[in-house]
């Protein structure tokens, strides 16, 4: 059976909208993971939970794929390790503080599509010939 990224992992635009709205301020990666999993609760059903609780596994997988393996490479976010509050305790994964960069705001803008509809519109500059970077 073929797997599709959108079916199995939700919609990546959800993260971009969340970052646009909230990432001016340093926030934990878990904040964005919770928003994402709230938007796509069926994703939890696909997590095995063999090694840890499904919610923890989903959160760490989301953070790793979204921030460490994607957005950081484009310079759209900064990642700062959260200090370990229990330095003698080995932890799998880590908590990160995420902040968007100026480059993020230059390339990605989220604004209301239609003021009456309440739906957001995502514009990614460079993807559409009519959009120009200033």
Number of C-alpha atoms within 10 A of each C-alpha: 3 4 8 9 10 9 11 12 17 18 14 12 12 16 17 21 18 15 23 19 14 15 20 14 12 15 17 19 24 18 14 23 21 16 14 21 18 12 13 16 12 14 18 18 11 11 15 12 14 8 8 11 11 17 17 17 18 22 19 19 14 20 23 15 11 17 19 15 11 14 17 16 11 10 13 21 22 18 19 15 11 13 11 12 7 8 8 7 8 8 10 8 12 14 18 20 20 27 22 23 15 12 12 19 16 14 16 17 16 18 15 12 13 10 9 7 8 10 11 13 14 17 15 16 16 12 10 9 7 7 12 11 7 4
